[in-house]
Amino acid sequence: MSDRFAIWLKVRGLGLALAAVRDLRDVRPPATAEELEQFETDVLAGFVLARASAGLADGTIRGDVGHLEQMRSWFGRPLWEMEPPDADAYFGKVLRASPSGTRLGRSQALTTYFLFLELRHKVEIHRMTGRVIECPIDEMNRPRGSKDAALRISPSGPEVKTLFAGWGGELATCRKFAPTARNYTASKLMSQVGLRVSEACKLDLADIKWDLGRFGKLHVRHGKGARGSGPRERMVPLINGADRTLRWFIEDVWGQFDDDHTRPGAPLFPSERRCADGSSGRVGDDALRGGLKAAAMAHLPEWGDKLTPTSCGTSARPSSTSVDST
């Protein structure tokens, strides 16, 4: 009997009767090219929405979609048609000389996409194309390795003390006091409480909560999230003399950038640039990194280009590297 027919057994009275029944799937016309194109677009939009609902940051989702679009452009057909030999050719030839991080990121994006297809659209894709979803990345062709990890070595306590002592002494003779004092304060705050430079740039004056805890706390509203989850807020205690550092900066330096401490959204670390309303803008991370690099070259030359805000930090641990503010 042809595969187009199914055997139907029906109980009729005391006996059994056989009947040939046509498979209803045969009356459905094959999907057109336009329908497949629209379906592919809808699937990708669903993938983006699903990842957003999982709590991933927009940047992480954009990265995954960018990987998928690059592979789709090379493949020239919907990615659900990709098979292991296709993945072999792509990762073994096209991305052969690419950095390991790129290869791993693209492989992970493709694997996640196929997992989404299998969970959400396996039946529909089979109905429209006759194809059974199977991820082309397997144990034989999965990119190996990990992103190159650089060994991060922090300067010693005495070296950090030497840096800030020299930098603090420079404030009395520097050509532009306000920006130099700002860079000094920001770097010292990062060292004392373990802030990232991107977090320090986004702090407002109102984020200092002097009434919380013994020394006060910082409300870090734009903290780095984990596993692509986006910014996470946290409260950071002003330990290691960070409270004295900030009080000195706000009382003696901040007013040289702006004269309105009560303005909503006033940045803790202002820029010399002015906004349209005449108030100071927010300092960028390049300015803070540049200030730290110049200070290191001058007062800790053996570290020179190696010193970063992260390597200079104490990760908010009480330590002998903290130096009282001037």
C-alpha beads as a LAMMPS data file, in Angstrom:
LAMMPS data file: protein, C-alpha beads

326 atoms
325 bonds

1 atom types
1 bond types

-500.0 500.0 xlo xhi
-500.0 500.0 ylo yhi
-500.0 500.0 zlo zhi

Masses

1 110.0

Atoms # bond

1 1 1 0.000 0.000 0.000
2 1 1 1.298 3.496 -0.848
3 1 1 2.718 5.698 1.897
4 1 1 -0.012 8.166 1.034
5 1 1 -2.554 5.912 2.625
6 1 1 -3.002 4.726 6.176
7 1 1 -4.708 1.605 7.383
8 1 1 -7.721 2.328 9.480
9 1 1 -9.130 -0.386 11.678
10 1 1 -12.670 0.147 12.754
11 1 1 -14.727 -1.964 15.030
12 1 1 -18.027 -2.668 13.270
13 1 1 -20.393 -4.873 15.214
14 1 1 -18.526 -8.015 16.127
15 1 1 -16.039 -7.837 13.283
16 1 1 -13.222 -5.663 12.000
17 1 1 -13.323 -3.677 8.801
18 1 1 -10.354 -2.223 6.894
19 1 1 -10.533 1.127 5.158
20 1 1 -7.952 3.240 3.288
21 1 1 -7.817 6.808 4.568
22 1 1 -5.892 9.589 2.826
23 1 1 -3.273 11.384 4.930
24 1 1 -4.509 14.943 5.466
25 1 1 -0.954 16.306 5.312
26 1 1 -0.875 15.587 1.576
27 1 1 -3.524 18.198 0.824
28 1 1 -1.399 21.006 2.295
29 1 1 0.529 22.811 -0.454
30 1 1 4.287 23.196 0.038
31 1 1 5.418 26.489 1.564
32 1 1 6.348 29.144 -0.974
33 1 1 9.645 31.052 -0.922
34 1 1 7.819 34.140 0.372
35 1 1 6.203 32.186 3.189
36 1 1 9.538 30.687 4.222
37 1 1 11.178 34.112 4.176
38 1 1 8.439 35.575 6.365
39 1 1 8.583 32.575 8.676
40 1 1 12.354 32.955 9.054
41 1 1 11.906 36.622 9.973
42 1 1 9.226 35.762 12.530
43 1 1 11.393 33.035 14.053
44 1 1 14.322 35.418 14.531
45 1 1 12.023 38.001 16.117
46 1 1 10.721 35.307 18.457
47 1 1 14.281 34.332 19.341
48 1 1 15.096 37.949 20.286
49 1 1 11.957 38.227 22.422
50 1 1 12.660 34.922 24.176
51 1 1 16.212 35.980 25.048
52 1 1 14.949 39.339 26.307
53 1 1 12.387 37.601 28.514
54 1 1 15.221 35.490 29.936
55 1 1 16.780 38.715 31.255
56 1 1 19.721 39.067 28.865
57 1 1 21.026 42.573 28.249
58 1 1 20.311 44.248 24.921
59 1 1 24.004 44.232 24.045
60 1 1 24.235 40.489 24.583
61 1 1 21.197 39.858 22.382
62 1 1 22.547 42.153 19.662
63 1 1 25.808 40.224 19.743
64 1 1 24.052 36.881 19.264
65 1 1 21.894 38.219 16.442
66 1 1 24.981 39.675 14.784
67 1 1 26.649 36.254 14.867
68 1 1 23.564 34.629 13.360
69 1 1 23.290 37.235 10.610
70 1 1 26.926 36.754 9.609
71 1 1 26.482 32.986 9.370
72 1 1 23.207 33.412 7.472
73 1 1 24.910 35.736 4.982
74 1 1 27.668 33.179 4.354
75 1 1 25.314 30.205 4.163
76 1 1 22.801 31.876 1.859
77 1 1 19.866 29.828 3.141
78 1 1 17.889 29.596 6.387
79 1 1 20.148 28.428 9.166
80 1 1 17.850 25.526 10.019
81 1 1 19.130 23.909 6.803
82 1 1 22.720 23.954 8.044
83 1 1 24.223 20.507 8.610
84 1 1 27.466 19.370 10.281
85 1 1 29.480 19.466 6.985
86 1 1 28.384 23.082 6.527
87 1 1 29.512 23.953 10.043
88 1 1 32.798 22.141 9.372
89 1 1 33.404 24.317 6.321
90 1 1 32.455 27.542 8.115
91 1 1 34.414 27.088 11.329
92 1 1 37.244 25.110 9.717
93 1 1 37.857 27.421 6.755
94 1 1 36.067 30.754 6.983
95 1 1 36.834 31.312 10.684
96 1 1 40.022 29.284 10.776
97 1 1 42.248 32.320 11.409
98 1 1 39.747 34.237 13.570
99 1 1 40.354 34.805 17.295
100 1 1 39.180 31.962 19.504
101 1 1 36.701 34.273 21.243
102 1 1 34.969 35.026 17.936
103 1 1 34.743 31.358 17.009
104 1 1 33.421 30.382 20.429
105 1 1 30.878 33.198 20.512
106 1 1 29.556 32.358 17.068
107 1 1 29.369 28.659 17.865
108 1 1 27.464 29.331 21.084
109 1 1 25.032 31.662 19.310
110 1 1 24.318 28.994 16.678
111 1 1 23.847 26.292 19.315
112 1 1 21.435 28.464 21.299
113 1 1 19.487 29.333 18.151
114 1 1 19.064 25.663 17.228
115 1 1 17.931 24.888 20.753
116 1 1 15.263 27.572 20.350
117 1 1 14.223 26.115 16.979
118 1 1 13.950 22.627 18.420
119 1 1 11.915 23.740 21.423
120 1 1 9.571 26.150 19.652
121 1 1 9.395 25.366 15.927
122 1 1 10.481 21.775 15.328
123 1 1 7.061 20.545 14.182
124 1 1 6.301 23.606 12.085
125 1 1 9.631 23.502 10.256
126 1 1 9.153 19.809 9.525
127 1 1 5.680 20.475 8.165
128 1 1 6.835 23.334 5.947
129 1 1 10.131 21.887 4.721
130 1 1 10.225 18.210 5.642
131 1 1 13.433 18.862 7.557
132 1 1 14.094 17.552 11.075
133 1 1 15.915 20.121 13.187
134 1 1 19.391 19.024 14.277
135 1 1 22.160 21.315 15.493
136 1 1 25.180 21.250 13.132
137 1 1 27.548 21.785 16.074
138 1 1 28.482 18.487 17.678
139 1 1 31.327 17.048 19.724
140 1 1 33.461 16.578 16.620
141 1 1 33.401 20.133 15.281
142 1 1 32.668 22.205 18.397
143 1 1 35.342 24.960 18.647
144 1 1 37.738 24.211 21.457
145 1 1 39.531 26.497 23.874
146 1 1 38.492 29.697 25.580
147 1 1 39.152 33.377 25.300
148 1 1 42.756 34.266 25.962
149 1 1 43.038 35.090 29.647
150 1 1 45.651 37.625 30.551
151 1 1 47.262 37.198 33.944
152 1 1 46.299 40.257 35.956
153 1 1 48.890 41.250 38.539
154 1 1 48.165 44.197 40.807
155 1 1 50.834 46.568 42.126
156 1 1 51.869 46.046 45.713
157 1 1 50.546 48.097 48.614
158 1 1 53.674 50.275 48.868
159 1 1 53.590 50.893 45.103
160 1 1 49.968 52.073 45.220
161 1 1 50.847 54.296 48.159
162 1 1 53.772 55.763 46.225
163 1 1 51.538 56.474 43.236
164 1 1 48.894 58.402 45.160
165 1 1 51.434 60.208 47.337
166 1 1 53.214 61.508 44.246
167 1 1 49.957 62.277 42.472
168 1 1 48.594 64.129 45.516
169 1 1 51.751 66.223 45.742
170 1 1 51.368 67.138 42.078
171 1 1 48.054 68.881 42.796
172 1 1 49.823 71.879 44.287
173 1 1 51.790 72.639 41.103
174 1 1 49.742 71.198 38.219
175 1 1 48.604 73.486 35.375
176 1 1 44.898 72.552 35.550
177 1 1 43.975 71.804 39.147
178 1 1 40.286 70.847 38.821
179 1 1 40.548 68.070 36.180
180 1 1 43.744 66.716 37.749
181 1 1 42.103 66.585 41.192
182 1 1 39.036 64.937 39.661
183 1 1 41.100 62.193 37.992
184 1 1 43.081 61.712 41.194
185 1 1 39.913 61.407 43.304
186 1 1 38.187 59.031 40.896
187 1 1 41.219 56.727 40.675
188 1 1 41.712 56.779 44.410
189 1 1 38.023 56.009 44.993
190 1 1 38.265 53.057 42.585
191 1 1 41.301 51.825 44.503
192 1 1 39.649 52.199 47.888
193 1 1 36.253 50.599 47.248
194 1 1 36.811 48.484 44.121
195 1 1 34.762 50.411 41.533
196 1 1 35.096 49.916 37.788
197 1 1 35.889 53.012 35.743
198 1 1 32.557 52.773 33.884
199 1 1 30.737 52.686 37.228
200 1 1 32.611 55.700 38.573
201 1 1 31.783 57.790 35.494
202 1 1 28.039 57.240 35.962
203 1 1 27.872 58.224 39.639
204 1 1 25.792 61.249 40.652
205 1 1 26.285 63.451 43.670
206 1 1 22.994 62.095 45.000
207 1 1 24.418 58.558 44.896
208 1 1 26.492 59.315 48.007
209 1 1 24.416 58.229 51.004
210 1 1 26.233 59.777 53.929
211 1 1 23.612 58.598 56.429
212 1 1 24.014 54.876 55.680
213 1 1 26.436 52.814 57.719
214 1 1 29.406 54.013 59.715
215 1 1 31.206 55.799 56.854
216 1 1 28.409 56.271 54.324
217 1 1 27.727 54.303 51.167
218 1 1 27.738 54.716 47.406
219 1 1 24.665 53.736 45.423
220 1 1 26.186 52.193 42.285
221 1 1 23.200 52.261 39.918
222 1 1 25.040 51.026 36.843
223 1 1 27.001 48.093 38.207
224 1 1 28.230 45.405 35.853
225 1 1 25.880 42.434 35.618
226 1 1 26.802 38.763 35.353
227 1 1 26.305 36.461 32.345
228 1 1 24.862 39.148 30.163
229 1 1 22.080 40.085 32.572
230 1 1 22.613 43.826 32.226
231 1 1 23.380 46.491 34.878
232 1 1 22.902 45.576 38.513
233 1 1 22.611 48.017 41.384
234 1 1 24.549 47.652 44.610
235 1 1 25.520 49.629 47.702
236 1 1 29.235 50.082 48.340
237 1 1 30.493 51.135 51.814
238 1 1 32.929 54.063 51.827
239 1 1 35.729 52.176 53.561
240 1 1 39.527 52.580 53.416
241 1 1 39.247 56.369 53.741
242 1 1 36.950 56.752 50.713
243 1 1 34.589 58.938 52.776
244 1 1 37.384 61.442 53.448
245 1 1 38.447 61.355 49.797
246 1 1 34.951 62.259 48.627
247 1 1 34.341 64.938 51.270
248 1 1 37.544 66.731 50.260
249 1 1 36.680 66.544 46.579
250 1 1 33.108 67.791 46.988
251 1 1 33.978 70.599 49.407
252 1 1 37.160 71.891 47.722
253 1 1 37.075 70.811 44.074
254 1 1 33.566 70.072 42.757
255 1 1 32.491 73.726 42.860
256 1 1 35.167 74.605 40.306
257 1 1 33.203 72.567 37.727
258 1 1 29.651 73.509 38.719
259 1 1 27.952 75.740 41.267
260 1 1 24.697 73.836 41.809
261 1 1 25.055 70.853 44.122
262 1 1 21.283 70.353 44.233
263 1 1 20.688 69.989 40.494
264 1 1 18.994 66.629 39.756
265 1 1 21.400 64.295 38.003
266 1 1 24.484 66.366 38.844
267 1 1 27.468 64.080 38.142
268 1 1 29.887 63.237 40.907
269 1 1 32.785 63.540 38.473
270 1 1 32.029 66.409 36.079
271 1 1 33.611 67.147 32.736
272 1 1 35.034 70.484 31.645
273 1 1 32.508 70.408 28.792
274 1 1 29.291 72.329 29.285
275 1 1 25.753 71.196 28.584
276 1 1 23.207 73.339 26.746
277 1 1 21.916 74.761 30.049
278 1 1 25.421 75.787 31.110
279 1 1 25.922 72.996 33.641
280 1 1 28.872 70.604 33.528
281 1 1 28.595 67.363 31.622
282 1 1 29.716 63.955 32.823
283 1 1 33.342 62.864 32.567
284 1 1 34.108 60.024 30.167
285 1 1 36.082 56.906 31.016
286 1 1 38.822 57.894 28.542
287 1 1 39.613 60.975 30.616
288 1 1 39.904 58.951 33.827
289 1 1 41.992 56.243 32.171
290 1 1 44.227 58.864 30.598
291 1 1 44.704 60.646 33.924
292 1 1 45.700 57.410 35.656
293 1 1 48.117 56.490 32.867
294 1 1 49.816 59.903 32.978
295 1 1 50.132 59.715 36.767
296 1 1 51.568 56.201 36.598
297 1 1 54.164 57.265 34.017
298 1 1 55.180 60.137 36.275
299 1 1 55.072 58.523 39.717
300 1 1 55.198 54.758 39.097
301 1 1 57.109 54.441 35.801
302 1 1 57.814 50.729 36.209
303 1 1 54.088 50.121 35.748
304 1 1 53.593 52.720 33.042
305 1 1 51.259 51.280 30.396
306 1 1 50.388 48.236 32.534
307 1 1 48.441 50.028 35.260
308 1 1 44.645 50.117 34.856
309 1 1 41.840 51.180 37.221
310 1 1 41.085 47.485 37.820
311 1 1 44.650 46.425 38.613
312 1 1 45.002 49.411 40.914
313 1 1 41.876 48.523 42.894
314 1 1 41.602 46.745 46.207
315 1 1 38.222 45.085 45.441
316 1 1 36.758 46.845 48.474
317 1 1 38.910 44.877 50.903
318 1 1 40.352 46.772 53.883
319 1 1 44.032 46.975 53.161
320 1 1 47.194 48.903 53.858
321 1 1 47.109 50.343 50.324
322 1 1 44.542 52.977 51.219
323 1 1 45.946 56.487 51.627
324 1 1 44.201 59.291 53.465
325 1 1 42.921 62.106 51.295
326 1 1 44.761 65.345 51.119

Bonds

1 1 1 2
2 1 2 3
3 1 3 4
4 1 4 5
5 1 5 6
6 1 6 7
7 1 7 8
8 1 8 9
9 1 9 10
10 1 10 11
11 1 11 12
12 1 12 13
13 1 13 14
14 1 14 15
15 1 15 16
16 1 16 17
17 1 17 18
18 1 18 19
19 1 19 20
20 1 20 21
21 1 21 22
22 1 22 23
23 1 23 24
24 1 24 25
25 1 25 26
26 1 26 27
27 1 27 28
28 1 28 29
29 1 29 30
30 1 30 31
31 1 31 32
32 1 32 33
33 1 33 34
34 1 34 35
35 1 35 36
36 1 36 37
37 1 37 38
38 1 38 39
39 1 39 40
40 1 40 41
41 1 41 42
42 1 42 43
43 1 43 44
44 1 44 45
45 1 45 46
46 1 46 47
47 1 47 48
48 1 48 49
49 1 49 50
50 1 50 51
51 1 51 52
52 1 52 53
53 1 53 54
54 1 54 55
55 1 55 56
56 1 56 57
57 1 57 58
58 1 58 59
59 1 59 60
60 1 60 61
61 1 61 62
62 1 62 63
63 1 63 64
64 1 64 65
65 1 65 66
66 1 66 67
67 1 67 68
68 1 68 69
69 1 69 70
70 1 70 71
71 1 71 72
72 1 72 73
73 1 73 74
74 1 74 75
75 1 75 76
76 1 76 77
77 1 77 78
78 1 78 79
79 1 79 80
80 1 80 81
81 1 81 82
82 1 82 83
83 1 83 84
84 1 84 85
85 1 85 86
86 1 86 87
87 1 87 88
88 1 88 89
89 1 89 90
90 1 90 91
91 1 91 92
92 1 92 93
93 1 93 94
94 1 94 95
95 1 95 96
96 1 96 97
97 1 97 98
98 1 98 99
99 1 99 100
100 1 100 101
101 1 101 102
102 1 102 103
103 1 103 104
104 1 104 105
105 1 105 106
106 1 106 107
107 1 107 108
108 1 108 109
109 1 109 110
110 1 110 111
111 1 111 112
112 1 112 113
113 1 113 114
114 1 114 115
115 1 115 116
116 1 116 117
117 1 117 118
118 1 118 119
119 1 119 120
120 1 120 121
121 1 121 122
122 1 122 123
123 1 123 124
124 1 124 125
125 1 125 126
126 1 126 127
127 1 127 128
128 1 128 129
129 1 129 130
130 1 130 131
131 1 131 132
132 1 132 133
133 1 133 134
134 1 134 135
135 1 135 136
136 1 136 137
137 1 137 138
138 1 138 139
139 1 139 140
140 1 140 141
141 1 141 142
142 1 142 143
143 1 143 144
144 1 144 145
145 1 145 146
146 1 146 147
147 1 147 148
148 1 148 149
149 1 149 150
150 1 150 151
151 1 151 152
152 1 152 153
153 1 153 154
154 1 154 155
155 1 155 156
156 1 156 157
157 1 157 158
158 1 158 159
159 1 159 160
160 1 160 161
161 1 161 162
162 1 162 163
163 1 163 164
164 1 164 165
165 1 165 166
166 1 166 167
167 1 167 168
168 1 168 169
169 1 169 170
170 1 170 171
171 1 171 172
172 1 172 173
173 1 173 174
174 1 174 175
175 1 175 176
176 1 176 177
177 1 177 178
178 1 178 179
179 1 179 180
180 1 180 181
181 1 181 182
182 1 182 183
183 1 183 184
184 1 184 185
185 1 185 186
186 1 186 187
187 1 187 188
188 1 188 189
189 1 189 190
190 1 190 191
191 1 191 192
192 1 192 193
193 1 193 194
194 1 194 195
195 1 195 196
196 1 196 197
197 1 197 198
198 1 198 199
199 1 199 200
200 1 200 201
201 1 201 202
202 1 202 203
203 1 203 204
204 1 204 205
205 1 205 206
206 1 206 207
207 1 207 208
208 1 208 209
209 1 209 210
210 1 210 211
211 1 211 212
212 1 212 213
213 1 213 214
214 1 214 215
215 1 215 216
216 1 216 217
217 1 217 218
218 1 218 219
219 1 219 220
220 1 220 221
221 1 221 222
222 1 222 223
223 1 223 224
224 1 224 225
225 1 225 226
226 1 226 227
227 1 227 228
228 1 228 229
229 1 229 230
230 1 230 231
231 1 231 232
232 1 232 233
233 1 233 234
234 1 234 235
235 1 235 236
236 1 236 237
237 1 237 238
238 1 238 239
239 1 239 240
240 1 240 241
241 1 241 242
242 1 242 243
243 1 243 244
244 1 244 245
245 1 245 246
246 1 246 247
247 1 247 248
248 1 248 249
249 1 249 250
250 1 250 251
251 1 251 252
252 1 252 253
253 1 253 254
254 1 254 255
255 1 255 256
256 1 256 257
257 1 257 258
258 1 258 259
259 1 259 260
260 1 260 261
261 1 261 262
262 1 262 263
263 1 263 264
264 1 264 265
265 1 265 266
266 1 266 267
267 1 267 268
268 1 268 269
269 1 269 270
270 1 270 271
271 1 271 272
272 1 272 273
273 1 273 274
274 1 274 275
275 1 275 276
276 1 276 277
277 1 277 278
278 1 278 279
279 1 279 280
280 1 280 281
281 1 281 282
282 1 282 283
283 1 283 284
284 1 284 285
285 1 285 286
286 1 286 287
287 1 287 288
288 1 288 289
289 1 289 290
290 1 290 291
291 1 291 292
292 1 292 293
293 1 293 294
294 1 294 295
295 1 295 296
296 1 296 297
297 1 297 298
298 1 298 299
299 1 299 300
300 1 300 301
301 1 301 302
302 1 302 303
303 1 303 304
304 1 304 305
305 1 305 306
306 1 306 307
307 1 307 308
308 1 308 309
309 1 309 310
310 1 310 311
311 1 311 312
312 1 312 313
313 1 313 314
314 1 314 315
315 1 315 316
316 1 316 317
317 1 317 318
318 1 318 319
319 1 319 320
320 1 320 321
321 1 321 322
322 1 322 323
323 1 323 324
324 1 324 325
325 1 325 326
